[in-house]
Amino acid sequence: MRFQVLFFALLFTALTASCQSSSAGVDIPAKQTFLLGEYADYSYKAKLENKGSQAVTIELRSKEKGELVSSIQLSPKQSESFQVPADQIVAMVNSSNRKAKIFAKMSKKVIGMSYVGQEEEIDLATIQAARVPSSNEPIAIDSNAGPAKEKAKATVKSGEAFVLGEGTSDNYAVDISKVGGSIKVSIRDRRTNEQTQGFGLGNMGIEKVNIRPYEVIYLVHDGGIPARVSVDFSQPVSGARVVEVD
């Protein structure tokens, strides 16, 4: 199955779910599907609101085989709440030729968010396996990334991104918080620069993300005033720099 991971999503190593609610704004590119909760081994409640001008089909699918359990169409300005069982995943399908926008509020921290193309049926096992590099495949790191630290801070302005983890190849978790302008979190494959996870932080965004050995973190300014970003690592991590982006 050929698929393309484009934009959102979280997390290969599952952590224990927090009782704390979470929320995120989701931009779904044309002809793409956003998957929510791939690695959540618990049930949760999700409220989805269509903030864009394109209708989005919301599907509940079996995690085991990806089979459709139920679906509704979420029209612009419409919102719906769903109880998502532990054995199901939410698929937000944008079949239009324009970007769609969904605001999602979950009753718990929900693990696993990603984009796939719509060329073929969703095959969760194939998607997850393709994200894991071969054990024989070397993972190059930047040896000049600087000393490993447990925290990193920066002010990110328009046209900039805060890049983290270029000098570390390991599994670790990060807590990201910010004050000020809008920030998009883009977790990228260091080998291909393709986005493997991603989400937007709200006005007072705080989010936990699990990082895999082949991933680096891009915190991209996404509008408004400069954003003051603070990141706490679960272990010392090497590499923290502000770069210009297109």
C-alpha positions in Angstrom: 0.0 0.0 0.0 1.4 3.4 -1.0 0.6 6.2 1.5 2.0 9.5 2.4 2.3 10.8 5.9 1.9 14.6 5.5 1.1 16.5 8.5 0.0 15.7 12.0 0.5 13.1 14.4 2.0 11.6 17.2 3.3 8.7 18.6 4.9 5.3 18.3 5.7 4.6 21.9 2.5 4.7 23.9 2.5 6.5 27.3 -0.1 6.1 30.0 -3.1 8.4 29.2 -3.5 11.5 31.3 -6.9 12.4 32.8 -6.3 15.9 31.5 -8.2 17.0 28.4 -6.4 18.1 25.2 -7.3 20.1 22.1 -5.8 20.8 18.7 -6.6 22.6 15.5 -6.2 20.3 12.5 -5.6 21.4 8.9 -6.5 18.6 6.5 -4.9 19.0 3.0 -7.0 18.3 -0.1 -7.7 14.6 -0.7 -6.1 13.6 2.6 -7.3 11.7 5.7 -6.3 12.6 9.3 -6.1 9.7 11.7 -6.6 10.3 15.4 -5.8 7.8 18.2 -3.7 5.2 16.5 -1.9 4.3 19.7 -4.5 5.1 22.3 -5.3 1.9 24.1 -8.1 3.5 26.1 -11.5 5.0 25.3 -12.1 8.8 25.2 -14.6 11.4 24.2 -13.9 13.6 21.2 -15.8 16.8 20.2 -15.1 17.8 16.6 -16.0 21.2 15.1 -15.8 22.0 11.4 -14.0 25.4 11.3 -13.5 25.5 7.6 -15.6 25.8 4.4 -15.3 22.1 3.3 -17.4 19.3 4.5 -15.5 16.5 6.2 -16.5 12.9 6.7 -15.9 11.6 10.2 -15.4 7.8 10.4 -14.9 5.4 13.3 -12.8 2.5 12.1 -11.6 -0.8 13.7 -7.9 -0.6 14.7 -7.4 -4.3 14.0 -8.5 -4.3 10.3 -9.3 -0.7 9.5 -13.0 -1.6 8.8 -15.6 1.1 8.8 -17.8 1.0 12.0 -19.8 4.2 11.5 -19.6 7.6 9.8 -21.2 11.0 9.5 -20.6 14.1 7.4 -19.6 17.2 9.4 -20.7 20.3 7.5 -19.1 23.7 7.9 -19.8 25.2 11.3 -21.3 21.9 12.5 -19.9 20.1 15.6 -20.5 16.6 17.0 -19.3 14.6 20.0 -18.2 11.0 19.8 -17.4 8.3 22.3 -14.4 6.5 20.8 -13.8 3.0 22.1 -10.3 1.7 22.8 -10.4 -0.6 19.7 -11.4 2.1 17.3 -9.7 5.0 15.5 -11.1 8.3 14.2 -10.5 9.1 10.5 -11.3 12.6 9.3 -11.7 12.4 5.5 -11.3 15.5 3.3 -12.5 14.5 -0.2 -12.5 18.0 -1.5 -9.9 19.8 -3.6 -9.3 22.4 -0.8 -7.9 22.4 2.7 -10.4 21.6 5.5 -10.2 22.7 9.1 -11.3 20.8 12.2 -11.0 21.8 15.9 -10.8 18.7 18.1 -11.2 18.6 21.8 -10.6 15.3 23.6 -11.4 14.2 27.1 -7.8 12.8 27.5 -4.4 13.2 26.0 -4.8 11.1 22.8 -1.8 9.3 21.4 -1.3 8.9 17.7 -2.1 11.5 15.0 -1.1 11.4 11.3 -2.1 12.1 7.7 -2.5 9.5 5.0 -3.4 9.8 1.3 -6.7 8.5 -0.1 -5.3 6.6 -3.0 -6.1 3.3 -1.3 -7.9 1.9 1.7 -6.5 2.7 5.2 -4.2 -0.2 6.3 -3.1 0.7 9.8 -0.6 -2.2 10.1 1.1 -1.2 6.9 1.2 2.5 7.9 2.7 1.8 11.3 5.3 -0.6 10.0 6.4 1.8 7.3 7.3 4.4 9.9 9.8 2.2 11.7 13.3 2.2 10.1 15.1 -1.0 9.4 17.3 -2.1 12.3 20.2 -2.2 9.8 19.5 1.3 8.5 22.0 3.9 10.0 20.5 7.1 11.5 22.9 10.0 11.0 23.0 12.8 13.6 24.6 16.2 13.6 27.8 15.8 15.7 28.1 19.6 15.9 24.7 20.1 17.4 26.1 21.1 20.8 25.9 19.7 24.3 22.8 17.8 25.5 20.4 19.7 27.7 17.2 18.9 29.6 15.5 22.2 28.6 15.5 24.5 25.6 13.9 28.0 25.1 13.7 30.4 22.2 11.6 33.3 20.8 10.3 32.3 17.4 9.3 35.1 14.9 7.6 35.1 11.5 9.5 33.0 9.0 11.4 31.1 11.7 11.4 27.6 13.3 13.0 26.3 16.5 14.7 23.0 15.5 15.4 20.5 18.2 17.1 17.0 18.5 19.4 17.1 15.5 22.3 15.7 17.7 20.3 13.0 19.4 19.2 9.6 18.1 17.0 8.0 20.8 13.5 7.6 22.0 12.4 10.4 24.3 9.5 12.6 25.2 9.1 16.4 25.2 6.7 18.8 26.9 6.2 21.8 24.7 4.6 25.1 25.9 4.5 28.6 24.4 3.2 32.1 25.1 2.4 34.6 22.3 2.0 33.9 18.6 0.8 30.7 17.0 3.1 27.7 16.6 2.8 24.5 14.5 4.6 21.5 15.8 6.1 19.5 12.9 8.0 16.3 13.7 10.1 15.3 10.7 12.0 12.3 9.5 15.7 13.4 9.6 16.4 11.1 6.6 13.8 12.4 4.3 12.5 15.6 5.9 8.9 14.3 5.6 6.6 15.2 8.4 5.6 12.2 10.5 3.7 14.0 13.3 2.2 17.5 13.6 -0.3 19.7 15.3 -1.0 23.3 16.2 -0.7 24.7 19.7 -3.5 26.9 20.9 -3.3 30.3 22.6 -1.8 28.8 25.7 -0.7 25.5 24.2 1.0 22.8 26.2 1.5 19.4 24.7 3.5 16.2 25.2 5.1 14.5 22.2 7.0 11.2 21.9 10.1 11.3 19.6 11.6 8.4 17.8 15.3 7.9 17.0 14.9 9.1 13.4 12.8 12.2 14.1 13.7 15.8 14.8 11.4 18.6 16.0 10.4 21.8 14.1 8.4 24.4 16.1 7.3 26.7 13.2 5.9 30.2 13.8 2.4 30.2 12.3 1.2 33.8 12.7 0.7 36.6 15.1 3.3 38.1 17.4 6.6 36.4 18.2 6.1 33.2 20.3 8.2 32.4 23.4 8.6 28.6 23.3 9.8 26.4 26.2 10.6 22.6 25.8 11.3 20.1 28.6 13.0 16.8 27.6 12.6 13.5 29.4 16.4 13.1 29.0 19.2 15.4 27.9 18.9 16.1 24.2 21.5 17.7 21.8 20.5 20.3 19.2 18.6 23.5 19.6 18.7 26.3 17.0 16.4 28.9 15.4 16.4 28.7 11.6 14.6 30.6 8.7 11.9 28.7 6.9 10.0 29.3 3.6 
